[in-house]
Amino acid sequence: MALLAVKNLNIGFNFLDGFAQAVHDVAFELEKGETLAIVGESGSGKTLSSMAVLNLLPENSVVTGGIVEFEGQNLLELPQKSMQKIRGRKIALIPQDPMTSLDPLYTIGDQLLEVIEIHQGKKGKEAREIAVQALERVKIPDAREKLNAYPHEFSGGMKQRVIIAIALACKAQIIIADEPTTALDVTVQAQIMEILREIKKNFGLSIILITHDMGIVAQNADKIAVMYAGHIVESASKDELFKNPKHPYTKALLKVILDINSDTVETIEGQPPSITDKIAGCPFAPRCKSCMEICTKTYPETRLFSDGSTVQCHLFDEINQ
């Protein structure tokens, strides 16, 4: 049984001029000790789908269907008071921007000790030792002294390490890492991802990695869900997806990876659709080099392959292996 299972998740938004569907029948599973990468361009629904796991959706959003199953409970049905016992303690978030994720008015120690008291019920010297150990695990030097530092004294990479340390201090089972290397230079990006790999291995954590960077995916994911316009258009193990991508959008994303032997970088022509656009067929059709007439009229069904991979594309209409 999967540690986390998202089934047929549908999310939309109420606007002044009407309702718009943003996430369509999204489904994925996360096993213990596994990293699932959810990839796609900005606006594809990656973050929205993952925030539904934490029941942290925008005020004007509406869940119109689906289940988020964790420990035998549908998290979408839990009241906020019950969710507060799960957020941080069992499912932790590493948000996109490390620069604004820590309170500038409180020391690093204050912020660590607060979550340790809330989620572990520890106080005083015992809580302080847990905080020091958490900082040491994310390779922050002079951890005991750093408890007295304020966020503005830390670099972006160090702040991101503190956020990961908070998740460790809470003993979370799942970490949702939402673009965890945004705004960090390449060297620091590599260090942050190495820390995530180490804590996953050492503590058996499961990770949902939200990113548009296929290079990071190649180094860190066990399996991948590719999202476009609110749909998971392809899912597969990392090895299968990189070796044998099926959906034209997946192939285009893989070509965008910078080739160090080339002076040019592939791009995907055109722009993703807005959630308010009325689309009859496949939303990728206007940008797809393999587009057929049926693609502009009918959304493709999900095709399941014998290796467990899936694709939503009319090129595979006759295939169900």
C-alpha positions in Angstrom: 0.0 0.0 0.0 1.3 3.4 -1.0 2.3 5.9 1.7 0.4 8.6 -0.1 -2.2 8.2 -2.9 -3.8 11.0 -4.9 -6.8 9.8 -6.9 -8.7 11.7 -9.6 -8.0 15.1 -8.1 -9.9 18.0 -9.6 -9.4 21.6 -8.6 -10.8 24.8 -10.0 -11.1 28.5 -9.3 -14.0 30.8 -8.8 -13.5 34.1 -10.7 -15.7 37.1 -11.0 -16.7 36.0 -14.5 -17.1 32.3 -13.7 -15.5 29.0 -12.8 -12.3 27.6 -14.4 -10.9 24.1 -14.0 -7.2 24.1 -13.3 -6.3 20.5 -12.3 -7.9 17.6 -14.1 -8.1 14.0 -12.7 -4.6 14.1 -11.3 -3.5 10.8 -9.8 -0.2 9.6 -8.4 1.2 7.4 -5.6 4.2 7.9 -3.4 6.0 4.9 -1.7 8.1 5.0 1.4 11.6 6.1 0.7 10.8 7.2 -2.8 11.2 10.4 -4.7 8.5 11.4 -7.1 9.3 14.3 -9.4 6.4 16.3 -10.7 7.6 18.3 -13.7 6.3 20.8 -16.2 6.3 24.5 -17.1 5.0 27.2 -14.8 1.3 27.1 -14.6 1.0 23.4 -15.3 -0.6 22.6 -12.0 2.4 21.1 -10.2 2.3 23.2 -7.1 -1.5 23.4 -6.9 -1.8 19.6 -7.0 0.9 19.2 -4.2 -0.6 21.9 -2.0 -3.8 19.9 -2.0 -1.9 17.2 -0.1 -1.4 19.8 2.7 -4.9 21.2 2.3 -3.2 24.6 1.7 -5.1 25.8 -1.4 -6.0 29.4 -2.4 -9.2 30.8 -0.9 -10.9 31.0 -4.3 -10.1 27.5 -5.2 -12.5 24.6 -5.1 -11.8 20.9 -5.0 -14.5 19.4 -7.3 -13.5 15.8 -6.9 -10.8 13.3 -5.8 -9.1 11.8 -2.8 -5.8 12.5 -1.1 -5.2 9.3 1.0 -2.7 9.2 3.8 -2.7 6.8 6.7 -6.2 5.7 5.8 -7.6 9.2 5.8 -8.8 11.5 3.0 -6.9 14.6 3.8 -9.3 16.7 1.8 -12.1 15.9 4.3 -10.1 16.7 7.5 -10.9 19.9 9.4 -8.0 22.4 9.7 -7.4 21.5 13.3 -6.7 17.9 12.4 -4.6 19.0 9.4 -2.4 21.0 11.8 -1.3 17.8 13.4 -0.2 16.4 10.0 1.4 19.5 8.4 5.0 19.7 9.5 4.8 16.7 11.8 4.1 14.1 9.1 4.1 16.0 5.8 6.5 18.9 5.6 6.9 21.6 3.0 10.1 23.2 1.6 8.6 26.3 -0.1 9.9 27.9 -3.3 11.6 31.0 -1.8 14.0 30.4 1.0 14.6 34.1 1.3 11.0 34.8 2.7 10.2 31.4 4.3 11.8 32.3 7.7 10.5 35.0 10.1 13.1 37.7 10.2 12.1 38.8 13.7 13.0 35.5 15.4 16.3 33.6 15.6 16.9 30.3 13.8 16.8 28.6 17.2 13.4 30.2 18.2 11.9 28.9 15.0 13.3 25.4 15.3 12.3 25.2 19.0 8.8 26.3 18.3 8.1 23.5 15.8 9.9 20.9 18.1 7.6 21.9 21.0 4.5 21.9 18.8 5.1 18.6 17.0 7.2 16.6 19.5 6.2 18.1 22.8 9.8 18.7 23.7 11.1 21.8 25.6 14.2 23.2 27.2 17.6 21.5 26.9 16.2 18.4 25.2 14.5 20.4 22.5 17.7 22.5 22.0 19.7 19.3 21.4 17.2 18.1 18.8 17.5 21.5 17.1 21.3 21.3 17.1 21.2 17.8 15.6 18.8 18.9 12.9 21.1 21.7 11.8 24.1 19.4 11.9 22.3 16.9 9.7 21.9 19.6 7.0 25.6 20.4 7.3 25.3 23.8 8.9 28.7 24.5 10.6 28.9 25.6 14.3 25.2 24.5 14.6 24.9 25.3 18.3 26.1 28.9 17.8 23.9 29.3 14.7 20.8 28.8 16.8 21.3 32.4 18.0 21.6 33.8 14.5 18.8 35.6 12.6 17.7 34.7 9.1 19.3 37.9 7.6 22.7 36.5 8.7 22.3 33.5 6.5 22.8 33.1 2.7 19.9 31.7 0.5 21.5 28.3 0.6 21.9 28.3 4.4 18.3 29.4 4.8 17.2 26.5 2.6 19.2 24.2 4.8 17.4 25.6 7.9 14.0 24.9 6.3 15.1 21.3 5.6 16.3 21.0 9.2 12.9 22.1 10.5 11.3 19.2 8.5 13.9 16.8 10.0 13.2 18.1 13.5 9.5 17.4 13.1 10.3 13.8 12.0 8.2 14.2 8.8 7.6 11.1 6.7 7.0 13.1 3.5 8.8 16.3 2.3 7.2 18.3 -0.5 10.1 20.2 -2.0 8.6 23.0 -4.2 11.4 24.2 -6.6 13.9 23.8 -3.7 16.8 25.3 -5.7 15.0 28.4 -7.0 17.2 31.6 -6.7 20.3 29.6 -5.7 23.5 29.4 -7.7 24.5 26.1 -9.4 27.0 25.1 -6.7 24.5 25.7 -3.9 21.8 23.9 -5.9 23.9 20.8 -6.0 24.6 21.0 -2.3 20.9 21.3 -1.4 20.0 18.3 -3.6 22.8 16.3 -2.1 21.4 17.0 1.4 18.0 15.9 0.3 19.4 12.6 -1.1 21.3 11.9 2.1 18.3 12.5 4.4 16.1 10.4 2.2 18.6 7.6 2.4 19.4 7.9 6.1 15.9 8.5 7.4 13.7 6.7 4.8 11.9 9.8 3.9 9.6 10.1 0.8 10.0 13.2 -1.3 7.7 15.0 -3.8 10.0 17.1 -5.9 8.3 19.9 -7.8 10.5 21.3 -10.6 10.8 22.3 -14.2 14.5 21.3 -14.2 14.9 17.9 -15.9 18.6 17.9 -15.0 17.7 17.8 -11.3 15.0 15.2 -12.0 17.6 13.0 -13.8 19.8 13.0 -10.7 17.2 12.6 -8.0 13.9 11.1 -9.0 12.8 7.5 -8.8 9.7 8.1 -10.9 8.2 11.1 -12.7 4.8 12.6 -13.5 4.8 15.1 -16.3 2.1 17.8 -16.1 0.7 20.0 -18.8 -2.3 22.4 -18.4 -3.5 20.6 -15.3 -3.2 17.1 -16.6 -0.6 14.4 -15.9 0.2 13.6 -19.6 2.8 11.0 -18.8 4.1 9.0 -15.9 6.9 6.5 -15.7 10.0 5.4 -13.8 12.9 7.8 -14.3 14.9 5.2 -16.3 11.9 4.5 -18.6 11.0 8.1 -19.1 14.5 9.2 -20.0 15.1 6.2 -22.2 11.7 6.0 -23.9 9.6 9.2 -23.5 6.2 8.8 -25.1 4.3 12.1 -25.0 5.5 14.8 -27.4 5.6 17.3 -24.5 7.9 15.1 -22.5 10.2 14.7 -25.5 10.2 18.5 -25.9 11.1 19.0 -22.2 14.0 16.6 -22.5 15.3 18.5 -25.5 15.3 21.7 -23.5 18.1 20.3 -21.3 21.2 22.3 -22.1 23.7 20.4 -24.2 27.2 21.5 -23.2 28.5 20.5 -26.6 26.0 22.8 -28.4 25.9 26.5 -28.8 22.1 26.5 -28.9 19.3 25.5 -26.6 16.1 23.9 -27.8 12.9 25.7 -26.9 9.2 24.7 -27.0 7.5 27.1 -29.4 4.3 28.8 -28.2 2.9 29.3 -24.7 0.9 27.0 -22.4 -2.8 27.7 -22.4 -4.5 29.7 -19.6 -6.9 27.9 -17.3 -9.7 30.1 -18.7 -9.2 29.0 -22.3 -11.9 26.7 -23.6 -10.1 23.7 -25.1 -12.0 20.9 -26.8 -9.0 18.5 -27.4 -5.5 18.1 -26.2 -4.2 21.4 -24.7 -0.7 20.7 -26.1 -2.0 20.4 -29.7 -1.2 24.0 -30.8 2.5 23.4 -29.9 2.8 19.8 -30.9 4.7 18.8 -34.0 2.8 15.5 -34.1 -0.6 17.1 -33.9 -3.5 15.3 -35.8 -7.0 16.4 -36.5 -8.4 14.3 -33.6 -6.0 16.1 -31.2 -7.9 19.4 -31.7 -11.3 17.9 -31.0 -11.0 15.1 -28.3 -8.9 14.8 -25.2 -7.0 11.5 -25.3 -7.7 8.7 -22.8 -5.0 7.4 -20.4 -3.1 4.5 -21.9 -1.5 2.0 -19.4 1.6 0.0 -20.4 2.8 -3.3 -18.9 5.7 -1.6 -17.1 3.2 0.7 -15.2 3.9 3.8 -17.3 1.0 5.9 -18.6 0.5 8.4 -21.4 -2.4 10.6 -22.6 -1.8 11.0 -26.3 -3.7 10.1 -29.4 -0.5 8.6 -30.9 -1.2 5.7 -28.6 -4.9 5.3 -29.2 -4.6 1.7 -30.3 -2.1 0.7 -27.6 -3.1 -0.6 -24.2 -0.4 -3.0 -23.1 
